[in-house]
Amino acid sequence: MSLEDHREIPIAEPALGTEERERVGEVLDSGMIADGEEVRAFEREFATACHVDHGVATSNGTTALHTALRACGVGEGDTVVTTPFSFVATANAVRFCGAEPVFADIDPETYNLDPTAVREAIEIRGGDVDAILPVHLYGLPAPMDELTALAAEYDAAVVEDAAQAHGARYRGEPVGSLGDAAAFSFYPTKNMTTGEGGMVVTDDEAVADRAARFVNHGRDDQYDHVELGHNFRMTNIAAAIGRVQLKRLSRFVRARRDNAAALTEALADAPVDPPTVPDGVEHAFHQYTVRTPDRERLVEHLDDHGVDTGVYYPTPIHEQPAYDGVDERFPVAERAADEVVSLPVHPGVSEADCEAIADALALYQAQ
């Protein structure tokens, strides 16, 4: 089959099947479509998958992150060190708590927080830090040993932004179990989906209780509202989808890893840098992200051959208009933003698709 005859290969493709449709139908037939026992079951099952005791479902990944930070005590005037190279929701969630996001630069190989830069950011502020917010970017776990050690040294909480890392592992343990709390997203492009949705996971019962109140109007029971809260609840409809997707997650991640291996082989002689996977971590490949100083030409070439691409993220958070008060520079993140591009790696990418991508890359190499 020629490249011209091959299908267009999308950068993302939600994998929803018959069982998800059947489970949603059962919830609709029950009439119990809002928050309820389906959500409670999903919370328990997802927490178990993360090797933690508690899960609190939310309406999306941003509300999960906001909730996790609040439940860990982040509030007005606090300081949270995080990465400038992420989706803007990472820093927005800090601001929603009334806290200040303080950025630290990233590792040029992994695109995750650089622990040395984190220490520098903390010390510049005289050791004043209330939380560290690492992002497991593209599905690759951040260097949690170093970051949790820093947090312990400065008496700070650790909240994992695991929005892109379902199924990833660090030193044999699943992400979500490595800090005081973690937040996941179930947006349609993620490694598993509920349509929209999120989850806070933690081993700390007090954190879980605060999170559960915060997402449900601050209530302890039906009519006792003991603190200010939001309606960040998940629906039974979303949870029904999530429970099926969770059962399929290991297959989804295995397919992503297999596709990533095929892409890395295809890129052996290409003028691009493939993803780095450090020892001791298992990448979940939410994105397969390469870098090249000539990104525009590569994107145009792949587009001409029916291969969709994505740039995550072309503008670091500190350069966004909403963050125009940040006057620090983060050169490693800024360079990455100019050079990264992601290729299709999701479970919908077939062996024939991988061959088509490889053929397109071979033509690019020959130019």
C-alpha positions as CSV (number, residue, x, y, z in Angstrom):
1,M,0.0,0.0,0.0
2,S,1.4,3.4,-0.9
3,L,1.4,6.3,1.5
4,E,-1.1,8.0,-0.7
5,D,-3.6,5.1,-0.2
6,H,-3.1,4.9,3.5
7,R,-5.6,6.4,5.9
8,E,-5.1,9.7,7.7
9,I,-3.5,8.9,11.0
10,P,-4.9,11.1,13.8
11,I,-2.8,12.3,16.8
12,A,-5.5,11.0,19.2
13,E,-8.4,8.6,18.9
14,P,-10.5,7.6,21.9
15,A,-11.0,3.8,22.2
16,L,-14.7,3.4,23.1
17,G,-16.5,0.1,22.5
18,T,-19.6,-1.9,23.0
19,E,-19.1,-2.5,26.8
20,E,-18.9,1.2,27.5
21,R,-22.1,1.8,25.6
22,E,-23.9,-1.0,27.4
23,R,-22.8,0.3,30.8
24,V,-23.9,3.8,30.0
25,G,-27.3,2.4,28.9
26,E,-27.7,0.6,32.2
27,V,-27.0,3.8,34.1
28,L,-29.5,5.7,31.9
29,D,-32.1,2.9,32.5
30,S,-31.6,3.1,36.2
31,G,-32.5,6.8,36.3
32,M,-29.5,7.4,38.7
33,I,-27.4,9.5,36.3
34,A,-25.8,12.0,38.7
35,D,-23.2,11.3,41.4
36,G,-23.9,8.0,43.1
37,E,-22.8,4.4,43.7
38,E,-21.3,4.0,40.2
39,V,-19.0,6.9,41.1
40,R,-18.1,5.3,44.5
41,A,-17.2,2.0,42.7
42,F,-15.0,3.8,40.2
43,E,-13.3,5.7,43.0
44,R,-12.5,2.4,44.8
45,E,-11.3,0.6,41.7
46,F,-9.1,3.5,40.5
47,A,-7.5,3.9,43.9
48,T,-6.7,0.2,44.0
49,A,-5.1,0.5,40.6
50,C,-2.9,3.3,42.0
51,H,-2.0,1.2,45.1
52,V,-3.6,3.8,47.4
53,D,-6.5,3.7,49.8
54,H,-8.7,6.6,48.6
55,G,-10.1,8.0,45.4
56,V,-12.3,11.1,44.9
57,A,-13.8,11.5,41.5
58,T,-14.2,15.0,40.0
59,S,-15.7,16.7,36.9
60,N,-12.4,17.0,35.0
61,G,-8.6,17.0,35.4
62,T,-8.4,20.7,36.4
63,T,-10.9,20.4,39.2
64,A,-9.0,17.3,40.3
65,L,-5.8,19.2,40.6
66,H,-7.5,22.2,42.3
67,T,-9.1,19.8,44.8
68,A,-5.9,17.8,45.5
69,L,-4.0,21.0,46.2
70,R,-6.7,22.4,48.5
71,A,-7.0,19.0,50.3
72,C,-3.3,19.1,50.9
73,G,-3.6,22.5,52.6
74,V,-2.5,24.8,49.8
75,G,-4.2,28.1,50.3
76,E,-4.0,31.9,50.2
77,G,-0.5,33.3,50.0
78,D,1.2,29.9,49.8
79,T,4.0,29.0,47.4
80,V,3.9,26.0,45.0
81,V,6.9,25.1,42.9
82,T,6.0,23.6,39.5
83,T,7.0,23.4,35.9
84,P,6.5,26.1,33.2
85,F,6.3,23.4,30.5
86,S,2.9,21.9,30.9
87,F,-0.7,22.6,30.0
88,V,-1.7,25.9,31.7
89,A,-4.2,24.1,34.0
90,T,-1.2,23.0,36.2
91,A,-0.4,26.6,37.2
92,N,-4.0,27.7,37.1
93,A,-5.0,25.2,39.8
94,V,-2.4,26.7,42.1
95,R,-3.8,30.2,41.5
96,F,-7.4,28.9,42.1
97,C,-6.2,28.1,45.6
98,G,-5.0,31.6,46.1
99,A,-1.4,30.4,46.0
100,E,1.5,31.6,43.9
101,P,3.0,29.2,41.3
102,V,6.8,29.5,41.3
103,F,8.4,28.0,38.2
104,A,11.6,26.0,38.0
105,D,13.2,24.9,34.7
106,I,13.1,21.4,33.3
107,D,15.4,18.6,32.3
108,P,16.3,18.8,28.6
109,E,16.0,15.0,28.1
110,T,12.8,14.2,30.0
111,Y,11.0,17.6,29.9
112,N,10.1,17.0,33.6
113,L,11.1,19.2,36.5
114,D,14.8,19.4,37.1
115,P,15.4,18.9,40.9
116,T,18.4,21.1,40.9
117,A,16.3,24.0,39.4
118,V,13.6,23.2,42.0
119,R,16.1,23.6,44.8
120,E,17.4,26.9,43.4
121,A,13.8,28.2,43.1
122,I,13.2,27.3,46.7
123,E,16.5,28.8,48.0
124,I,16.0,32.0,46.1
125,R,12.9,32.5,48.3
126,G,14.6,31.7,51.5
127,G,13.3,28.1,51.7
128,D,9.7,29.3,51.5
129,V,7.7,26.6,49.8
130,D,4.4,24.9,50.7
131,A,4.1,22.3,48.0
132,I,5.9,20.9,45.0
133,L,3.8,20.1,42.0
134,P,5.6,17.8,39.5
135,V,4.0,16.9,36.2
136,H,4.5,13.4,34.7
137,L,4.7,15.0,31.3
138,Y,3.7,13.0,28.2
139,G,3.3,10.0,30.5
140,L,6.9,9.9,31.8
141,P,7.2,9.9,35.6
142,A,9.1,12.9,37.1
143,P,12.2,12.2,39.3
144,M,10.1,11.6,42.4
145,D,12.9,10.4,44.7
146,E,14.7,13.7,44.4
147,L,11.5,15.8,44.5
148,T,10.0,14.0,47.5
149,A,13.4,14.3,49.3
150,L,13.4,18.1,48.6
151,A,9.8,18.3,49.9
152,A,10.7,16.5,53.1
153,E,13.7,18.8,53.6
154,Y,11.5,21.9,53.3
155,D,8.4,20.5,54.9
156,A,6.3,20.8,51.8
157,A,3.5,18.7,50.4
158,V,3.9,16.8,47.1
159,V,1.0,16.7,44.7
160,E,1.5,14.7,41.5
161,D,0.0,16.1,38.3
162,A,-0.6,12.7,36.7
163,A,-3.1,13.9,34.1
164,Q,-1.1,12.3,31.3
165,A,0.3,9.3,33.1
166,H,-2.3,6.6,33.7
167,G,-0.4,3.3,33.8
168,A,3.1,4.8,34.2
169,R,5.3,3.4,37.0
170,Y,8.3,4.8,39.0
171,R,10.6,2.3,40.7
172,G,7.9,-0.3,40.2
173,E,5.1,1.7,41.8
174,P,2.3,3.4,39.9
175,V,2.2,7.1,39.6
176,G,-0.4,8.5,41.9
177,S,1.1,6.6,44.9
178,L,4.3,8.7,45.1
179,G,3.3,11.9,46.9
180,D,0.7,13.2,49.4
181,A,-2.0,13.2,46.7
182,A,-2.3,13.0,42.9
183,A,-4.6,14.2,40.2
184,F,-5.6,12.4,37.0
185,S,-7.6,13.6,34.0
186,F,-10.0,11.5,31.9
187,Y,-10.3,13.9,28.9
188,P,-10.9,12.0,25.6
189,T,-7.3,12.2,24.5
190,K,-5.9,10.6,27.7
191,N,-4.8,7.0,28.2
192,M,-8.3,6.3,29.4
193,T,-11.4,8.5,29.3
194,T,-14.7,9.2,30.9
195,G,-15.5,11.9,28.3
196,E,-14.6,14.5,30.8
197,G,-13.6,13.7,34.4
198,G,-10.8,13.6,36.9
199,M,-9.7,11.7,40.0
200,V,-7.8,12.6,43.2
201,V,-6.0,9.7,44.8
202,T,-4.3,9.6,48.2
203,D,-3.3,7.3,51.0
204,D,-4.2,10.0,53.6
205,E,-7.7,9.6,54.9
206,A,-7.8,13.3,56.1
207,V,-6.8,14.5,52.6
208,A,-9.4,12.3,51.0
209,D,-12.1,13.6,53.4
210,R,-11.3,17.2,52.6
211,A,-11.3,16.4,48.9
212,A,-14.7,14.7,49.1
213,R,-16.2,17.7,50.9
214,F,-14.6,20.2,48.6
215,V,-16.1,18.7,45.5
216,N,-19.5,18.4,47.1
217,H,-20.3,22.0,48.3
218,G,-18.2,21.5,51.4
219,R,-20.8,19.3,53.0
220,D,-20.4,16.5,55.6
221,D,-23.8,15.1,55.0
222,Q,-26.9,16.2,53.0
223,Y,-27.5,19.5,54.8
224,D,-24.4,20.3,56.9
225,H,-22.1,22.5,54.8
226,V,-19.0,22.8,57.1
227,E,-16.8,24.7,54.7
228,L,-16.8,26.5,51.3
229,G,-16.8,24.0,48.4
230,H,-17.7,23.6,44.8
231,N,-19.8,21.3,42.7
232,F,-16.9,19.4,41.1
233,R,-18.7,16.0,41.2
234,M,-18.5,13.3,38.6
235,T,-21.7,11.7,37.1
236,N,-22.6,8.0,37.2
237,I,-22.6,8.2,33.4
238,A,-19.0,9.2,33.3
239,A,-18.0,6.7,36.0
240,A,-19.7,3.9,34.1
241,I,-17.4,4.6,31.1
242,G,-14.4,5.0,33.4
243,R,-14.9,1.6,35.1
244,V,-14.8,-0.2,31.7
245,Q,-11.9,1.9,30.5
246,L,-9.9,1.1,33.6
247,K,-10.3,-2.6,32.9
248,R,-8.8,-2.0,29.5
249,L,-6.0,0.4,30.6
250,S,-3.2,-2.1,30.8
251,R,-3.9,-3.1,27.2
252,F,-4.1,0.5,26.1
253,V,-0.7,1.3,27.7
254,R,0.9,-1.9,26.3
255,A,-0.3,-0.9,22.8
256,R,1.2,2.6,23.3
257,R,4.5,1.2,24.4
258,D,4.6,-1.2,21.4
259,N,3.8,1.7,19.1
260,A,6.5,3.8,20.7
261,A,9.1,1.1,20.2
262,A,8.2,0.8,16.5
263,L,8.4,4.6,16.2
264,T,11.8,4.7,17.9
265,E,13.1,2.0,15.5
266,A,11.8,4.0,12.6
267,L,13.6,7.1,13.9
268,A,17.0,5.5,14.2
269,D,18.5,7.5,11.3
270,A,16.2,10.5,11.4
271,P,17.4,14.0,12.2
272,V,15.2,14.1,15.3
273,D,15.7,13.1,19.0
274,P,13.3,10.4,20.2
275,P,11.9,10.3,23.8
276,T,14.3,9.5,26.6
277,V,13.2,6.9,29.2
278,P,15.4,6.9,32.3
279,D,16.2,3.6,34.1
280,G,13.7,2.6,36.7
281,V,10.7,4.2,35.1
282,E,7.9,2.9,32.8
283,H,6.6,5.5,30.3
284,A,2.9,5.4,29.6
285,F,3.3,7.3,26.3
286,H,0.4,9.6,26.5
287,Q,2.4,11.3,23.8
288,Y,5.4,10.2,21.8
289,T,7.3,13.4,21.7
290,V,10.4,14.0,19.6
291,R,12.4,17.2,19.2
292,T,13.9,18.8,16.1
293,P,15.3,22.3,15.4
294,D,13.3,22.3,12.2
295,R,9.9,21.5,13.6
296,E,7.9,23.4,11.0
297,R,9.4,21.4,8.1
298,L,8.8,18.0,9.8
299,V,5.2,18.9,10.7
300,E,4.5,20.0,7.1
301,H,6.2,16.9,5.7
302,L,4.2,14.5,7.9
303,D,1.0,16.4,7.2
304,D,1.6,16.0,3.5
305,H,1.8,12.3,4.0
306,G,-1.3,11.9,6.1
307,V,0.3,11.8,9.6
308,D,-1.2,14.1,12.1
309,T,1.0,15.7,14.7
310,G,0.6,17.8,17.9
311,V,2.8,20.4,19.6
312,Y,2.5,20.2,23.3
313,Y,3.3,23.0,24.3
314,P,4.3,25.8,21.9
315,T,4.2,28.5,24.6
316,P,5.5,27.9,28.1
317,I,3.1,28.9,30.9
318,H,5.3,31.8,32.0
319,E,5.0,33.3,28.5
320,Q,1.2,33.1,28.4
321,P,-0.7,36.4,28.6
322,A,-2.4,35.3,31.8
323,Y,1.1,35.1,33.4
324,D,2.6,38.3,32.1
325,G,3.7,39.2,35.6
326,V,6.3,36.5,35.6
327,D,9.6,38.1,34.5
328,E,11.9,35.1,35.0
329,R,13.3,33.1,32.1
330,F,13.5,29.3,31.8
331,P,15.7,28.6,28.8
332,V,15.5,24.9,28.8
333,A,11.7,25.0,28.8
334,E,11.7,27.8,26.2
335,R,13.9,25.8,23.8
336,A,11.8,22.7,24.2
337,A,8.7,24.7,23.4
338,D,10.3,25.7,20.1
339,E,11.4,22.1,19.2
340,V,9.0,19.4,20.4
341,V,6.4,17.7,18.3
342,S,4.3,14.6,19.1
343,L,3.6,11.7,16.7
344,P,0.5,9.3,16.9
345,V,1.1,6.6,19.4
346,H,-2.4,5.8,20.7
347,P,-3.9,2.2,20.6
348,G,-5.7,3.1,17.4
349,V,-2.4,3.2,15.6
350,S,-2.1,-0.1,13.8
351,E,1.0,-1.9,12.6
352,A,0.2,-0.6,9.1
353,D,0.0,2.9,10.5
354,C,3.4,2.5,12.2
355,E,4.8,1.4,8.9
356,A,3.2,4.4,7.1
357,I,4.7,6.7,9.7
358,A,8.1,5.0,9.3
359,D,7.9,5.4,5.5
360,A,7.0,9.0,5.8
361,L,10.0,9.5,8.2
362,A,12.3,7.7,5.7
363,L,11.3,10.1,3.0
364,Y,12.0,13.0,5.4
365,Q,15.4,11.6,6.1
366,A,16.1,11.3,2.4
367,Q,15.4,15.0,1.7
